[in-house]
Amino acid sequence: MSLMKYFNYVLIILGAIVAIYAKSGTEQNEYILIGGIIILMMGVYRISRSIPSKEDSDDVDNTENG
C-alpha cells in the first residue's frame, strides 16, 4: 500500500474523530462539525478516485472475450 493510501485513511479517521468530537457535549460547535465532515469526505473522495468503475471493467471483459 502506498503512502497516499495511508494518508487517505488517516483523513477519513481524523474527519470522523473531529466530527464526533464536535457533536459531543451539550454545546456543539457547528464549524468544527462541518470541518470534520469536509475532511472525512475528502478522504472518501480520494479513495473513490482510485476505484475503477464497473462500466470500465465490463468493457475490458467484453473486448477480451469477443
Phi and psi in degrees as GROMACS dihedral restraints (atoms count N, CA, C in turn):
[ dihedral_restraints ]
;  ai    aj    ak    al  type     phi  dphi    fc
    3     4     5     6     1   -79.2    20    10
    4     5     6     7     1   166.4    20    10
    6     7     8     9     1   -63.5    20    10
    7     8     9    10     1   -34.0    20    10
    9    10    11    12     1   -68.3    20    10
   10    11    12    13     1   -33.4    20    10
   12    13    14    15     1   -65.1    20    10
   13    14    15    16     1   -41.5    20    10
   15    16    17    18     1   -60.9    20    10
   16    17    18    19     1   -40.4    20    10
   18    19    20    21     1   -61.1    20    10
   19    20    21    22     1   -40.3    20    10
   21    22    23    24     1   -63.5    20    10
   22    23    24    25     1   -42.9    20    10
   24    25    26    27     1   -66.6    20    10
   25    26    27    28     1   -36.6    20    10
   27    28    29    30     1   -63.4    20    10
   28    29    30    31     1   -40.2    20    10
   30    31    32    33     1   -60.6    20    10
   31    32    33    34     1   -43.5    20    10
   33    34    35    36     1   -63.8    20    10
   34    35    36    37     1   -47.7    20    10
   36    37    38    39     1   -65.6    20    10
   37    38    39    40     1   -43.9    20    10
   39    40    41    42     1   -62.6    20    10
   40    41    42    43     1   -43.9    20    10
   42    43    44    45     1   -62.5    20    10
   43    44    45    46     1   -39.7    20    10
   45    46    47    48     1   -66.7    20    10
   46    47    48    49     1   -42.3    20    10
   48    49    50    51     1   -63.8    20    10
   49    50    51    52     1   -43.2    20    10
   51    52    53    54     1   -64.3    20    10
   52    53    54    55     1   -42.2    20    10
   54    55    56    57     1   -66.3    20    10
   55    56    57    58     1   -39.5    20    10
   57    58    59    60     1   -67.2    20    10
   58    59    60    61     1   -41.1    20    10
   60    61    62    63     1   -61.6    20    10
   61    62    63    64     1   -42.4    20    10
   63    64    65    66     1   -68.8    20    10
   64    65    66    67     1   -29.6    20    10
   66    67    68    69     1   -78.5    20    10
   67    68    69    70     1   -27.8    20    10
   69    70    71    72     1   -74.5    20    10
   70    71    72    73     1   160.3    20    10
   72    73    74    75     1    91.4    20    10
   73    74    75    76     1   169.6    20    10
   75    76    77    78     1   -77.8    20    10
   76    77    78    79     1   -33.1    20    10
   78    79    80    81     1  -112.4    20    10
   79    80    81    82     1   100.4    20    10
   81    82    83    84     1   -86.8    20    10
   82    83    84    85     1   141.5    20    10
   84    85    86    87     1   -95.3    20    10
   85    86    87    88     1   111.2    20    10
   87    88    89    90     1   -68.2    20    10
   88    89    90    91     1   -32.6    20    10
   90    91    92    93     1   -68.0    20    10
   91    92    93    94     1   -39.3    20    10
   93    94    95    96     1   -67.9    20    10
   94    95    96    97     1   -39.0    20    10
   96    97    98    99     1   -61.2    20    10
   97    98    99   100     1   -45.6    20    10
   99   100   101   102     1   -63.8    20    10
  100   101   102   103     1   -41.8    20    10
  102   103   104   105     1   -62.0    20    10
  103   104   105   106     1   -41.3    20    10
  105   106   107   108     1   -63.4    20    10
  106   107   108   109     1   -41.7    20    10
  108   109   110   111     1   -65.6    20    10
  109   110   111   112     1   -39.1    20    10
  111   112   113   114     1   -63.6    20    10
  112   113   114   115     1   -43.8    20    10
  114   115   116   117     1   -63.2    20    10
  115   116   117   118     1   -43.5    20    10
  117   118   119   120     1   -59.2    20    10
  118   119   120   121     1   -46.8    20    10
  120   121   122   123     1   -69.5    20    10
  121   122   123   124     1   -31.6    20    10
  123   124   125   126     1   -62.5    20    10
  124   125   126   127     1   -42.5    20    10
  126   127   128   129     1   -64.1    20    10
  127   128   129   130     1   -43.9    20    10
  129   130   131   132     1   -64.2    20    10
  130   131   132   133     1   -42.0    20    10
  132   133   134   135     1   -63.5    20    10
  133   134   135   136     1   -43.1    20    10
  135   136   137   138     1   -64.4    20    10
  136   137   138   139     1   -36.3    20    10
  138   139   140   141     1   -71.8    20    10
  139   140   141   142     1   -40.9    20    10
  141   142   143   144     1   -67.3    20    10
  142   143   144   145     1   -23.7    20    10
  144   145   146   147     1   -65.5    20    10
  145   146   147   148     1   -30.0    20    10
  147   148   149   150     1   -86.1    20    10
  148   149   150   151     1    -8.8    20    10
  150   151   152   153     1   -88.8    20    10
  151   152   153   154     1   123.5    20    10
  153   154   155   156     1   -70.5    20    10
  154   155   156   157     1   148.0    20    10
  156   157   158   159     1   -74.8    20    10
  157   158   159   160     1   158.5    20    10
  159   160   161   162     1   -67.0    20    10
  160   161   162   163     1   -35.4    20    10
  162   163   164   165     1   -63.0    20    10
  163   164   165   166     1   -39.3    20    10
  165   166   167   168     1   -65.2    20    10
  166   167   168   169     1   -40.8    20    10
  168   169   170   171     1   -71.6    20    10
  169   170   171   172     1   -32.4    20    10
  171   172   173   174     1   -65.7    20    10
  172   173   174   175     1   -39.1    20    10
  174   175   176   177     1   -63.1    20    10
  175   176   177   178     1   -39.6    20    10
  177   178   179   180     1   -66.6    20    10
  178   179   180   181     1   -42.2    20    10
  180   181   182   183     1   -64.5    20    10
  181   182   183   184     1   -39.6    20    10
  183   184   185   186     1   -67.6    20    10
  184   185   186   187     1   -36.9    20    10
  186   187   188   189     1   -73.7    20    10
  187   188   189   190     1   -28.7    20    10
  189   190   191   192     1   -73.8    20    10
  190   191   192   193     1   -35.8    20    10
  192   193   194   195     1   -84.5    20    10
  193   194   195   196     1   -25.4    20    10
